[in-house]
Amino acid sequence: MSKVPTKWVVLGMILVALLLAGVVSRFADSDPDGLNKVSQDHGFAHTEKGRDGLLGGYGSRTGVIGVLVVLGLAGGVAYAVRRRHSQDEQS
């Protein structure tokens, strides 16, 4: 059995995450927040203050940006840990 290089596995996982965030999220429920339903059922929906999140709510664009932000943060942490580890080995 041939061994798949780690970089190809990581690249595949990134592509799957982007595919799920960008394409599959389009088929998600258009009203995923149960709080709206509860507020309508119990009559306090009118007290809601209009506010949008940083990216404007749910959607494929928001999902892709979220995936990229998480990957960037994880990559930054991995780079910092790896760099510190290599400095410890040299000293």
PDB file of N, CA, C and O in Angstrom:
ATOM      1  N   MET A   1       0.847  -1.167   0.000  1.00  0.00           N
ATOM      2  CA  MET A   1       0.000   0.000   0.000  1.00  0.00           C
ATOM      3  C   MET A   1       0.895   1.232   0.000  1.00  0.00           C
ATOM      4  O   MET A   1       1.817   1.347   0.807  1.00  0.00           O
ATOM      5  N   SER A   2       0.607   2.157  -0.923  1.00  0.00           N
ATOM      6  CA  SER A   2       1.427   3.354  -1.015  1.00  0.00           C
ATOM      7  C   SER A   2       1.010   4.370   0.043  1.00  0.00           C
ATOM      8  O   SER A   2      -0.160   4.461   0.414  1.00  0.00           O
ATOM      9  N   LYS A   3       1.977   5.117   0.510  1.00  0.00           N
ATOM     10  CA  LYS A   3       1.743   6.116   1.538  1.00  0.00           C
ATOM     11  C   LYS A   3       1.453   7.457   0.871  1.00  0.00           C
ATOM     12  O   LYS A   3       2.190   7.898  -0.011  1.00  0.00           O
ATOM     13  N   VAL A   4       0.368   8.100   1.307  1.00  0.00           N
ATOM     14  CA  VAL A   4      -0.005   9.405   0.753  1.00  0.00           C
ATOM     15  C   VAL A   4       0.731  10.484   1.546  1.00  0.00           C
ATOM     16  O   VAL A   4       0.698  10.477   2.777  1.00  0.00           O
ATOM     17  N   PRO A   5       1.393  11.408   0.853  1.00  0.00           N
ATOM     18  CA  PRO A   5       2.093  12.484   1.569  1.00  0.00           C
ATOM     19  C   PRO A   5       1.129  13.326   2.404  1.00  0.00           C
ATOM     20  O   PRO A   5      -0.021  13.551   2.027  1.00  0.00           O
ATOM     21  N   THR A   6       1.630  13.778   3.537  1.00  0.00           N
ATOM     22  CA  THR A   6       0.802  14.540   4.478  1.00  0.00           C
ATOM     23  C   THR A   6       0.240  15.803   3.834  1.00  0.00           C
ATOM     24  O   THR A   6      -0.902  16.176   4.104  1.00  0.00           O
ATOM     25  N   LYS A   7       1.018  16.459   2.994  1.00  0.00           N
ATOM     26  CA  LYS A   7       0.534  17.711   2.401  1.00  0.00           C
ATOM     27  C   LYS A   7      -0.681  17.475   1.504  1.00  0.00           C
ATOM     28  O   LYS A   7      -1.551  18.341   1.405  1.00  0.00           O
ATOM     29  N   TRP A   8      -0.750  16.315   0.851  1.00  0.00           N
ATOM     30  CA  TRP A   8      -1.922  16.016   0.017  1.00  0.00           C
ATOM     31  C   TRP A   8      -3.137  15.716   0.879  1.00  0.00           C
ATOM     32  O   TRP A   8      -4.259  16.067   0.512  1.00  0.00           O
ATOM     33  N   VAL A   9      -2.930  15.075   2.014  1.00  0.00           N
ATOM     34  CA  VAL A   9      -4.042  14.808   2.932  1.00  0.00           C
ATOM     35  C   VAL A   9      -4.583  16.120   3.491  1.00  0.00           C
ATOM     36  O   VAL A   9      -5.796  16.319   3.548  1.00  0.00           O
ATOM     37  N   VAL A  10      -3.686  17.017   3.902  1.00  0.00           N
ATOM     38  CA  VAL A  10      -4.111  18.311   4.439  1.00  0.00           C
ATOM     39  C   VAL A  10      -4.826  19.124   3.365  1.00  0.00           C
ATOM     40  O   VAL A  10      -5.858  19.737   3.637  1.00  0.00           O
ATOM     41  N   LEU A  11      -4.291  19.132   2.163  1.00  0.00           N
ATOM     42  CA  LEU A  11      -4.930  19.855   1.064  1.00  0.00           C
ATOM     43  C   LEU A  11      -6.323  19.300   0.773  1.00  0.00           C
ATOM     44  O   LEU A  11      -7.260  20.060   0.533  1.00  0.00           O
ATOM     45  N   GLY A  12      -6.455  17.982   0.795  1.00  0.00           N
ATOM     46  CA  GLY A  12      -7.768  17.359   0.592  1.00  0.00           C
ATOM     47  C   GLY A  12      -8.749  17.743   1.677  1.00  0.00           C
ATOM     48  O   GLY A  12      -9.917  18.010   1.397  1.00  0.00           O
ATOM     49  N   MET A  13      -8.279  17.773   2.922  1.00  0.00           N
ATOM     50  CA  MET A  13      -9.164  18.153   4.028  1.00  0.00           C
ATOM     51  C   MET A  13      -9.598  19.614   3.903  1.00  0.00           C
ATOM     52  O   MET A  13     -10.746  19.947   4.197  1.00  0.00           O
ATOM     53  N   ILE A  14      -8.695  20.478   3.472  1.00  0.00           N
ATOM     54  CA  ILE A  14      -9.046  21.892   3.278  1.00  0.00           C
ATOM     55  C   ILE A  14     -10.085  22.028   2.165  1.00  0.00           C
ATOM     56  O   ILE A  14     -11.046  22.786   2.296  1.00  0.00           O
ATOM     57  N   LEU A  15      -9.889  21.297   1.081  1.00  0.00           N
ATOM     58  CA  LEU A  15     -10.858  21.367  -0.023  1.00  0.00           C
ATOM     59  C   LEU A  15     -12.226  20.851   0.398  1.00  0.00           C
ATOM     60  O   LEU A  15     -13.246  21.422   0.013  1.00  0.00           O
ATOM     61  N   VAL A  16     -12.260  19.781   1.183  1.00  0.00           N
ATOM     62  CA  VAL A  16     -13.544  19.252   1.666  1.00  0.00           C
ATOM     63  C   VAL A  16     -14.223  20.275   2.578  1.00  0.00           C
ATOM     64  O   VAL A  16     -15.430  20.493   2.479  1.00  0.00           O
ATOM     65  N   ALA A  17     -13.443  20.903   3.466  1.00  0.00           N
ATOM     66  CA  ALA A  17     -14.019  21.909   4.365  1.00  0.00           C
ATOM     67  C   ALA A  17     -14.584  23.086   3.578  1.00  0.00           C
ATOM     68  O   ALA A  17     -15.671  23.578   3.883  1.00  0.00           O
ATOM     69  N   LEU A  18     -13.843  23.538   2.562  1.00  0.00           N
ATOM     70  CA  LEU A  18     -14.334  24.650   1.739  1.00  0.00           C
ATOM     71  C   LEU A  18     -15.555  24.247   0.930  1.00  0.00           C
ATOM     72  O   LEU A  18     -16.477  25.044   0.751  1.00  0.00           O
ATOM     73  N   LEU A  19     -15.564  23.011   0.439  1.00  0.00           N
ATOM     74  CA  LEU A  19     -16.722  22.519  -0.316  1.00  0.00           C
ATOM     75  C   LEU A  19     -17.959  22.457   0.576  1.00  0.00           C
ATOM     76  O   LEU A  19     -19.045  22.874   0.172  1.00  0.00           O
ATOM     77  N   LEU A  20     -17.793  21.942   1.775  1.00  0.00           N
ATOM     78  CA  LEU A  20     -18.926  21.867   2.696  1.00  0.00           C
ATOM     79  C   LEU A  20     -19.417  23.262   3.070  1.00  0.00           C
ATOM     80  O   LEU A  20     -20.622  23.511   3.115  1.00  0.00           O
ATOM     81  N   ALA A  21     -18.486  24.165   3.337  1.00  0.00           N
ATOM     82  CA  ALA A  21     -18.873  25.516   3.747  1.00  0.00           C
ATOM     83  C   ALA A  21     -19.481  26.311   2.599  1.00  0.00           C
ATOM     84  O   ALA A  21     -20.413  27.089   2.803  1.00  0.00           O
ATOM     85  N   GLY A  22     -18.963  26.120   1.413  1.00  0.00           N
ATOM     86  CA  GLY A  22     -19.408  26.939   0.288  1.00  0.00           C
ATOM     87  C   GLY A  22     -20.573  26.394  -0.489  1.00  0.00           C
ATOM     88  O   GLY A  22     -21.370  27.167  -1.021  1.00  0.00           O
ATOM     89  N   VAL A  23     -20.699  25.090  -0.574  1.00  0.00           N
ATOM     90  CA  VAL A  23     -21.732  24.505  -1.434  1.00  0.00           C
ATOM     91  C   VAL A  23     -22.833  23.832  -0.611  1.00  0.00           C
ATOM     92  O   VAL A  23     -24.019  24.098  -0.802  1.00  0.00           O
ATOM     93  N   VAL A  24     -22.427  22.975   0.286  1.00  0.00           N
ATOM     94  CA  VAL A  24     -23.424  22.209   1.034  1.00  0.00           C
ATOM     95  C   VAL A  24     -24.227  23.119   1.962  1.00  0.00           C
ATOM     96  O   VAL A  24     -25.392  22.840   2.243  1.00  0.00           O
ATOM     97  N   SER A  25     -23.616  24.198   2.438  1.00  0.00           N
ATOM     98  CA  SER A  25     -24.339  25.095   3.336  1.00  0.00           C
ATOM     99  C   SER A  25     -25.520  25.770   2.642  1.00  0.00           C
ATOM    100  O   SER A  25     -26.422  26.272   3.313  1.00  0.00           O
ATOM    101  N   ARG A  26     -25.526  25.788   1.314  1.00  0.00           N
ATOM    102  CA  ARG A  26     -26.665  26.368   0.589  1.00  0.00           C
ATOM    103  C   ARG A  26     -27.946  25.556   0.784  1.00  0.00           C
ATOM    104  O   ARG A  26     -29.054  26.068   0.620  1.00  0.00           O
ATOM    105  N   PHE A  27     -27.774  24.290   1.136  1.00  0.00           N
ATOM    106  CA  PHE A  27     -28.934  23.413   1.322  1.00  0.00           C
ATOM    107  C   PHE A  27     -29.377  23.348   2.775  1.00  0.00           C
ATOM    108  O   PHE A  27     -30.283  22.587   3.115  1.00  0.00           O
ATOM    109  N   ALA A  28     -28.753  24.131   3.626  1.00  0.00           N
ATOM    110  CA  ALA A  28     -29.123  24.131   5.040  1.00  0.00           C
ATOM    111  C   ALA A  28     -30.442  24.880   5.231  1.00  0.00           C
ATOM    112  O   ALA A  28     -30.907  25.588   4.338  1.00  0.00           O
ATOM    113  N   ASP A  29     -31.016  24.713   6.381  1.00  0.00           N
ATOM    114  CA  ASP A  29     -32.269  25.371   6.710  1.00  0.00           C
ATOM    115  C   ASP A  29     -32.082  26.883   6.628  1.00  0.00           C
ATOM    116  O   ASP A  29     -31.076  27.413   7.101  1.00  0.00           O
ATOM    117  N   SER A  30     -33.045  27.575   6.030  1.00  0.00           N
ATOM    118  CA  SER A  30     -32.919  29.019   5.898  1.00  0.00           C
ATOM    119  C   SER A  30     -33.169  29.744   7.214  1.00  0.00           C
ATOM    120  O   SER A  30     -32.854  30.927   7.339  1.00  0.00           O
ATOM    121  N   ASP A  31     -33.729  29.050   8.188  1.00  0.00           N
ATOM    122  CA  ASP A  31     -34.001  29.652   9.494  1.00  0.00           C
ATOM    123  C   ASP A  31     -33.477  28.726  10.589  1.00  0.00           C
ATOM    124  O   ASP A  31     -34.259  28.122  11.323  1.00  0.00           O
ATOM    125  N   PRO A  32     -32.155  28.617  10.698  1.00  0.00           N
ATOM    126  CA  PRO A  32     -31.605  27.636  11.629  1.00  0.00           C
ATOM    127  C   PRO A  32     -31.658  28.053  13.086  1.00  0.00           C
ATOM    128  O   PRO A  32     -31.439  27.229  13.973  1.00  0.00           O
ATOM    129  N   ASP A  33     -31.941  29.310  13.343  1.00  0.00           N
ATOM    130  CA  ASP A  33     -31.919  29.788  14.707  1.00  0.00           C
ATOM    131  C   ASP A  33     -33.267  29.550  15.372  1.00  0.00           C
ATOM    132  O   ASP A  33     -34.256  30.192  15.019  1.00  0.00           O
ATOM    133  N   GLY A  34     -33.311  28.648  16.314  1.00  0.00           N
ATOM    134  CA  GLY A  34     -34.553  28.332  17.014  1.00  0.00           C
ATOM    135  C   GLY A  34     -35.036  29.447  17.901  1.00  0.00           C
ATOM    136  O   GLY A  34     -36.203  29.460  18.293  1.00  0.00           O
ATOM    137  N   LEU A  35     -34.173  30.385  18.229  1.00  0.00           N
ATOM    138  CA  LEU A  35     -34.577  31.494  19.090  1.00  0.00           C
ATOM    139  C   LEU A  35     -35.646  32.344  18.420  1.00  0.00           C
ATOM    140  O   LEU A  35     -36.551  32.833  19.095  1.00  0.00           O
ATOM    141  N   ASN A  36     -35.561  32.531  17.102  1.00  0.00           N
ATOM    142  CA  ASN A  36     -36.586  33.293  16.389  1.00  0.00           C
ATOM    143  C   ASN A  36     -37.949  32.626  16.515  1.00  0.00           C
ATOM    144  O   ASN A  36     -38.951  33.301  16.752  1.00  0.00           O
ATOM    145  N   LYS A  37     -37.993  31.324  16.360  1.00  0.00           N
ATOM    146  CA  LYS A  37     -39.250  30.582  16.470  1.00  0.00           C
ATOM    147  C   LYS A  37     -39.812  30.685  17.889  1.00  0.00           C
ATOM    148  O   LYS A  37     -41.011  30.896  18.070  1.00  0.00           O
ATOM    149  N   VAL A  38     -38.966  30.539  18.871  1.00  0.00           N
ATOM    150  CA  VAL A  38     -39.419  30.625  20.263  1.00  0.00           C
ATOM    151  C   VAL A  38     -39.935  32.030  20.566  1.00  0.00           C
ATOM    152  O   VAL A  38     -40.952  32.192  21.241  1.00  0.00           O
ATOM    153  N   SER A  39     -39.226  33.048  20.060  1.00  0.00           N
ATOM    154  CA  SER A  39     -39.668  34.422  20.328  1.00  0.00           C
ATOM    155  C   SER A  39     -41.007  34.710  19.662  1.00  0.00           C
ATOM    156  O   SER A  39     -41.815  35.462  20.208  1.00  0.00           O
ATOM    157  N   GLN A  40     -41.257  34.122  18.485  1.00  0.00           N
ATOM    158  CA  GLN A  40     -42.550  34.313  17.832  1.00  0.00           C
ATOM    159  C   GLN A  40     -43.649  33.556  18.566  1.00  0.00           C
ATOM    160  O   GLN A  40     -44.755  34.070  18.728  1.00  0.00           O
ATOM    161  N   ASP A  41     -43.350  32.344  19.008  1.00  0.00           N
ATOM    162  CA  ASP A  41     -44.347  31.544  19.719  1.00  0.00           C
ATOM    163  C   ASP A  41     -44.746  32.171  21.050  1.00  0.00           C
ATOM    164  O   ASP A  41     -45.897  32.060  21.470  1.00  0.00           O
ATOM    165  N   HIS A  42     -43.803  32.824  21.710  1.00  0.00           N
ATOM    166  CA  HIS A  42     -44.080  33.376  23.032  1.00  0.00           C
ATOM    167  C   HIS A  42     -44.337  34.883  23.016  1.00  0.00           C
ATOM    168  O   HIS A  42     -44.508  35.499  24.068  1.00  0.00           O
ATOM    169  N   GLY A  43     -44.365  35.473  21.825  1.00  0.00           N
ATOM    170  CA  GLY A  43     -44.804  36.848  21.685  1.00  0.00           C
ATOM    171  C   GLY A  43     -43.810  37.933  22.046  1.00  0.00           C
ATOM    172  O   GLY A  43     -44.224  39.055  22.338  1.00  0.00           O
ATOM    173  N   PHE A  44     -42.541  37.653  22.039  1.00  0.00           N
ATOM    174  CA  PHE A  44     -41.577  38.727  22.304  1.00  0.00           C
ATOM    175  C   PHE A  44     -40.638  38.968  21.119  1.00  0.00           C
ATOM    176  O   PHE A  44     -39.538  39.496  21.278  1.00  0.00           O
ATOM    177  N   ALA A  45     -41.091  38.575  19.940  1.00  0.00           N
ATOM    178  CA  ALA A  45     -40.261  38.771  18.746  1.00  0.00           C
ATOM    179  C   ALA A  45     -40.103  40.258  18.414  1.00  0.00           C
ATOM    180  O   ALA A  45     -39.105  40.659  17.814  1.00  0.00           O
ATOM    181  N   HIS A  46     -41.086  41.069  18.804  1.00  0.00           N
ATOM    182  CA  HIS A  46     -41.019  42.499  18.486  1.00  0.00           C
ATOM    183  C   HIS A  46     -39.922  43.216  19.282  1.00  0.00           C
ATOM    184  O   HIS A  46     -39.551  44.339  18.940  1.00  0.00           O
ATOM    185  N   THR A  47     -39.404  42.588  20.330  1.00  0.00           N
ATOM    186  CA  THR A  47     -38.362  43.237  21.134  1.00  0.00           C
ATOM    187  C   THR A  47     -36.962  43.038  20.559  1.00  0.00           C
ATOM    188  O   THR A  47     -35.982  43.571  21.079  1.00  0.00           O
ATOM    189  N   GLU A  48     -36.885  42.271  19.491  1.00  0.00           N
ATOM    190  CA  GLU A  48     -35.576  41.993  18.891  1.00  0.00           C
ATOM    191  C   GLU A  48     -34.959  43.261  18.316  1.00  0.00           C
ATOM    192  O   GLU A  48     -35.623  44.026  17.616  1.00  0.00           O
ATOM    193  N   LYS A  49     -33.711  43.470  18.612  1.00  0.00           N
ATOM    194  CA  LYS A  49     -32.986  44.604  18.051  1.00  0.00           C
ATOM    195  C   LYS A  49     -32.294  44.141  16.776  1.00  0.00           C
ATOM    196  O   LYS A  49     -31.628  43.106  16.766  1.00  0.00           O
ATOM    197  N   GLY A  50     -32.450  44.900  15.715  1.00  0.00           N
ATOM    198  CA  GLY A  50     -31.821  44.540  14.454  1.00  0.00           C
ATOM    199  C   GLY A  50     -30.315  44.644  14.535  1.00  0.00           C
ATOM    200  O   GLY A  50     -29.773  45.703  14.851  1.00  0.00           O
ATOM    201  N   ARG A  51     -29.662  43.583  14.259  1.00  0.00           N
ATOM    202  CA  ARG A  51     -28.203  43.586  14.249  1.00  0.00           C
ATOM    203  C   ARG A  51     -27.736  42.463  13.341  1.00  0.00           C
ATOM    204  O   ARG A  51     -28.300  41.369  13.326  1.00  0.00           O
ATOM    205  N   ASP A  52     -26.731  42.753  12.614  1.00  0.00           N
ATOM    206  CA  ASP A  52     -26.124  41.738  11.771  1.00  0.00           C
ATOM    207  C   ASP A  52     -24.773  41.399  12.353  1.00  0.00           C
ATOM    208  O   ASP A  52     -24.111  42.232  12.971  1.00  0.00           O
ATOM    209  N   GLY A  53     -24.383  40.175  12.145  1.00  0.00           N
ATOM    210  CA  GLY A  53     -23.063  39.764  12.606  1.00  0.00           C
ATOM    211  C   GLY A  53     -21.989  40.414  11.757  1.00  0.00           C
ATOM    212  O   GLY A  53     -22.278  41.179  10.837  1.00  0.00           O
ATOM    213  N   LEU A  54     -20.794  40.110  12.070  1.00  0.00           N
ATOM    214  CA  LEU A  54     -19.658  40.687  11.339  1.00  0.00           C
ATOM    215  C   LEU A  54     -19.745  40.385   9.847  1.00  0.00           C
ATOM    216  O   LEU A  54     -19.368  41.212   9.017  1.00  0.00           O
ATOM    217  N   LEU A  55     -20.246  39.194   9.510  1.00  0.00           N
ATOM    218  CA  LEU A  55     -20.320  38.783   8.113  1.00  0.00           C
ATOM    219  C   LEU A  55     -21.747  38.752   7.588  1.00  0.00           C
ATOM    220  O   LEU A  55     -21.966  38.369   6.438  1.00  0.00           O
ATOM    221  N   GLY A  56     -22.721  39.143   8.396  1.00  0.00           N
ATOM    222  CA  GLY A  56     -24.084  39.270   7.923  1.00  0.00           C
ATOM    223  C   GLY A  56     -24.938  38.032   8.029  1.00  0.00           C
ATOM    224  O   GLY A  56     -25.937  37.952   7.315  1.00  0.00           O
ATOM    225  N   GLY A  57     -24.633  37.087   8.840  1.00  0.00           N
ATOM    226  CA  GLY A  57     -25.498  35.941   9.047  1.00  0.00           C
ATOM    227  C   GLY A  57     -24.973  34.680   8.401  1.00  0.00           C
ATOM    228  O   GLY A  57     -23.786  34.555   8.102  1.00  0.00           O
ATOM    229  N   TYR A  58     -25.900  33.734   8.189  1.00  0.00           N
ATOM    230  CA  TYR A  58     -25.532  32.436   7.664  1.00  0.00           C
ATOM    231  C   TYR A  58     -25.443  32.485   6.142  1.00  0.00           C
ATOM    232  O   TYR A  58     -26.129  33.284   5.506  1.00  0.00           O
ATOM    233  N   GLY A  59     -24.621  31.655   5.570  1.00  0.00           N
ATOM    234  CA  GLY A  59     -24.523  31.587   4.126  1.00  0.00           C
ATOM    235  C   GLY A  59     -23.211  30.975   3.697  1.00  0.00           C
ATOM    236  O   GLY A  59     -22.314  30.746   4.509  1.00  0.00           O
ATOM    237  N   SER A  60     -23.114  30.716   2.405  1.00  0.00           N
ATOM    238  CA  SER A  60     -21.905  30.064   1.904  1.00  0.00           C
ATOM    239  C   SER A  60     -20.694  30.982   2.002  1.00  0.00           C
ATOM    240  O   SER A  60     -19.591  30.521   2.297  1.00  0.00           O
ATOM    241  N   ARG A  61     -20.887  32.269   1.758  1.00  0.00           N
ATOM    242  CA  ARG A  61     -19.769  33.211   1.856  1.00  0.00           C
ATOM    243  C   ARG A  61     -19.250  33.263   3.295  1.00  0.00           C
ATOM    244  O   ARG A  61     -18.042  33.256   3.531  1.00  0.00           O
ATOM    245  N   THR A  62     -20.159  33.314   4.227  1.00  0.00           N
ATOM    246  CA  THR A  62     -19.774  33.336   5.635  1.00  0.00           C
ATOM    247  C   THR A  62     -19.046  32.052   6.020  1.00  0.00           C
ATOM    248  O   THR A  62     -18.071  32.085   6.771  1.00  0.00           O
ATOM    249  N   GLY A  63     -19.527  30.916   5.502  1.00  0.00           N
ATOM    250  CA  GLY A  63     -18.886  29.641   5.803  1.00  0.00           C
ATOM    251  C   GLY A  63     -17.472  29.564   5.259  1.00  0.00           C
ATOM    252  O   GLY A  63     -16.558  29.112   5.949  1.00  0.00           O
ATOM    253  N   VAL A  64     -17.291  30.008   4.020  1.00  0.00           N
ATOM    254  CA  VAL A  64     -15.958  29.959   3.408  1.00  0.00           C
ATOM    255  C   VAL A  64     -15.002  30.889   4.153  1.00  0.00           C
ATOM    256  O   VAL A  64     -13.858  30.520   4.418  1.00  0.00           O
ATOM    257  N   ILE A  65     -15.463  32.082   4.488  1.00  0.00           N
ATOM    258  CA  ILE A  65     -14.609  33.017   5.230  1.00  0.00           C
ATOM    259  C   ILE A  65     -14.281  32.440   6.606  1.00  0.00           C
ATOM    260  O   ILE A  65     -13.153  32.572   7.081  1.00  0.00           O
ATOM    261  N   GLY A  66     -15.257  31.805   7.244  1.00  0.00           N
ATOM    262  CA  GLY A  66     -15.001  31.183   8.541  1.00  0.00           C
ATOM    263  C   GLY A  66     -13.972  30.074   8.459  1.00  0.00           C
ATOM    264  O   GLY A  66     -13.091  29.968   9.312  1.00  0.00           O
ATOM    265  N   VAL A  67     -14.085  29.252   7.433  1.00  0.00           N
ATOM    266  CA  VAL A  67     -13.096  28.174   7.240  1.00  0.00           C
ATOM    267  C   VAL A  67     -11.706  28.768   7.036  1.00  0.00           C
ATOM    268  O   VAL A  67     -10.735  28.293   7.625  1.00  0.00           O
ATOM    269  N   LEU A  68     -11.608  29.799   6.206  1.00  0.00           N
ATOM    270  CA  LEU A  68     -10.304  30.404   5.943  1.00  0.00           C
ATOM    271  C   LEU A  68      -9.717  31.052   7.197  1.00  0.00           C
ATOM    272  O   LEU A  68      -8.512  30.972   7.436  1.00  0.00           O
ATOM    273  N   VAL A  69     -10.570  31.690   7.992  1.00  0.00           N
ATOM    274  CA  VAL A  69     -10.081  32.306   9.239  1.00  0.00           C
ATOM    275  C   VAL A  69      -9.565  31.236  10.199  1.00  0.00           C
ATOM    276  O   VAL A  69      -8.493  31.387  10.783  1.00  0.00           O
ATOM    277  N   VAL A  70     -10.326  30.159  10.359  1.00  0.00           N
ATOM    278  CA  VAL A  70      -9.905  29.084  11.263  1.00  0.00           C
ATOM    279  C   VAL A  70      -8.612  28.438  10.762  1.00  0.00           C
ATOM    280  O   VAL A  70      -7.710  28.160  11.551  1.00  0.00           O
ATOM    281  N   LEU A  71      -8.523  28.202   9.459  1.00  0.00           N
ATOM    282  CA  LEU A  71      -7.296  27.617   8.913  1.00  0.00           C
ATOM    283  C   LEU A  71      -6.105  28.557   9.092  1.00  0.00           C
ATOM    284  O   LEU A  71      -4.997  28.106   9.382  1.00  0.00           O
ATOM    285  N   GLY A  72      -6.328  29.846   8.924  1.00  0.00           N
ATOM    286  CA  GLY A  72      -5.259  30.814   9.132  1.00  0.00           C
ATOM    287  C   GLY A  72      -4.778  30.830  10.575  1.00  0.00           C
ATOM    288  O   GLY A  72      -3.576  30.860  10.841  1.00  0.00           O
ATOM    289  N   LEU A  73      -5.731  30.810  11.504  1.00  0.00           N
ATOM    290  CA  LEU A  73      -5.352  30.788  12.923  1.00  0.00           C
ATOM    291  C   LEU A  73      -4.629  29.494  13.279  1.00  0.00           C
ATOM    292  O   LEU A  73      -3.611  29.515  13.971  1.00  0.00           O
ATOM    293  N   ALA A  74      -5.152  28.379  12.809  1.00  0.00           N
ATOM    294  CA  ALA A  74      -4.517  27.090  13.102  1.00  0.00           C
ATOM    295  C   ALA A  74      -3.127  27.018  12.472  1.00  0.00           C
ATOM    296  O   ALA A  74      -2.188  26.510  13.084  1.00  0.00           O
ATOM    297  N   GLY A  75      -3.002  27.526  11.255  1.00  0.00           N
ATOM    298  CA  GLY A  75      -1.700  27.540  10.596  1.00  0.00           C
ATOM    299  C   GLY A  75      -0.705  28.428  11.328  1.00  0.00           C
ATOM    300  O   GLY A  75       0.472  28.086  11.442  1.00  0.00           O
ATOM    301  N   GLY A  76      -1.177  29.572  11.826  1.00  0.00           N
ATOM    302  CA  GLY A  76      -0.310  30.465  12.578  1.00  0.00           C
ATOM    303  C   GLY A  76       0.174  29.835  13.874  1.00  0.00           C
ATOM    304  O   GLY A  76       1.344  29.963  14.235  1.00  0.00           O
ATOM    305  N   VAL A  77      -0.725  29.159  14.570  1.00  0.00           N
ATOM    306  CA  VAL A  77      -0.348  28.489  15.819  1.00  0.00           C
ATOM    307  C   VAL A  77       0.627  27.344  15.529  1.00  0.00           C
ATOM    308  O   VAL A  77       1.614  27.168  16.244  1.00  0.00           O
ATOM    309  N   ALA A  78       0.348  26.573  14.487  1.00  0.00           N
ATOM    310  CA  ALA A  78       1.243  25.461  14.137  1.00  0.00           C
ATOM    311  C   ALA A  78       2.628  25.975  13.753  1.00  0.00           C
ATOM    312  O   ALA A  78       3.641  25.391  14.139  1.00  0.00           O
ATOM    313  N   TYR A  79       2.669  27.067  12.992  1.00  0.00           N
ATOM    314  CA  TYR A  79       3.949  27.655  12.597  1.00  0.00           C
ATOM    315  C   TYR A  79       4.732  28.135  13.815  1.00  0.00           C
ATOM    316  O   TYR A  79       5.938  27.910  13.911  1.00  0.00           O
ATOM    317  N   ALA A  80       4.037  28.799  14.750  1.00  0.00           N
ATOM    318  CA  ALA A  80       4.704  29.312  15.948  1.00  0.00           C
ATOM    319  C   ALA A  80       5.243  28.173  16.813  1.00  0.00           C
ATOM    320  O   ALA A  80       6.361  28.248  17.323  1.00  0.00           O
ATOM    321  N   VAL A  81       4.445  27.126  16.972  1.00  0.00           N
ATOM    322  CA  VAL A  81       4.885  25.983  17.785  1.00  0.00           C
ATOM    323  C   VAL A  81       6.068  25.292  17.121  1.00  0.00           C
ATOM    324  O   VAL A  81       7.035  24.928  17.790  1.00  0.00           O
ATOM    325  N   ARG A  82       5.993  25.115  15.825  1.00  0.00           N
ATOM    326  CA  ARG A  82       7.081  24.443  15.103  1.00  0.00           C
ATOM    327  C   ARG A  82       8.375  25.254  15.159  1.00  0.00           C
ATOM    328  O   ARG A  82       9.464  24.704  15.322  1.00  0.00           O
ATOM    329  N   ARG A  83       8.231  26.579  15.020  1.00  0.00           N
ATOM    330  CA  ARG A  83       9.402  27.451  15.071  1.00  0.00           C
ATOM    331  C   ARG A  83      10.037  27.423  16.459  1.00  0.00           C
ATOM    332  O   ARG A  83      11.260  27.379  16.592  1.00  0.00           O
ATOM    333  N   ARG A  84       9.194  27.450  17.490  1.00  0.00           N
ATOM    334  CA  ARG A  84       9.724  27.404  18.853  1.00  0.00           C
ATOM    335  C   ARG A  84      10.409  26.069  19.120  1.00  0.00           C
ATOM    336  O   ARG A  84      11.452  26.010  19.771  1.00  0.00           O
ATOM    337  N   HIS A  85       9.810  25.007  18.610  1.00  0.00           N
ATOM    338  CA  HIS A  85      10.397  23.678  18.804  1.00  0.00           C
ATOM    339  C   HIS A  85      11.768  23.584  18.123  1.00  0.00           C
ATOM    340  O   HIS A  85      12.699  23.008  18.685  1.00  0.00           O
ATOM    341  N   SER A  86      11.894  24.145  16.922  1.00  0.00           N
ATOM    342  CA  SER A  86      13.175  24.082  16.216  1.00  0.00           C
ATOM    343  C   SER A  86      14.223  24.957  16.905  1.00  0.00           C
ATOM    344  O   SER A  86      15.408  24.623  16.892  1.00  0.00           O
ATOM    345  N   GLN A  87      13.800  26.073  17.507  1.00  0.00           N
ATOM    346  CA  GLN A  87      14.738  26.917  18.250  1.00  0.00           C
ATOM    347  C   GLN A  87      15.227  26.203  19.505  1.00  0.00           C
ATOM    348  O   GLN A  87      16.396  26.318  19.872  1.00  0.00           O
ATOM    349  N   ASP A  88      14.328  25.461  20.165  1.00  0.00           N
ATOM    350  CA  ASP A  88      14.722  24.711  21.361  1.00  0.00           C
ATOM    351  C   ASP A  88      15.722  23.611  21.015  1.00  0.00           C
ATOM    352  O   ASP A  88      16.620  23.313  21.803  1.00  0.00           O
ATOM    353  N   GLU A  89      15.567  23.012  19.844  1.00  0.00           N
ATOM    354  CA  GLU A  89      16.481  21.950  19.436  1.00  0.00           C
ATOM    355  C   GLU A  89      17.869  22.494  19.101  1.00  0.00           C
ATOM    356  O   GLU A  89      18.872  21.816  19.323  1.00  0.00           O
ATOM    357  N   GLN A  90      17.930  23.712  18.569  1.00  0.00           N
ATOM    358  CA  GLN A  90      19.211  24.312  18.206  1.00  0.00           C
ATOM    359  C   GLN A  90      19.995  24.771  19.424  1.00  0.00           C
ATOM    360  O   GLN A  90      21.225  24.781  19.393  1.00  0.00           O
ATOM    361  N   SER A  91      19.302  25.155  20.507  1.00  0.00           N
ATOM    362  CA  SER A  91      20.022  25.657  21.681  1.00  0.00           C
ATOM    363  C   SER A  91      20.376  24.566  22.668  1.00  0.00           C
ATOM    364  O   SER A  91      20.983  24.842  23.703  1.00  0.00           O
TER     365      SER A  91
END
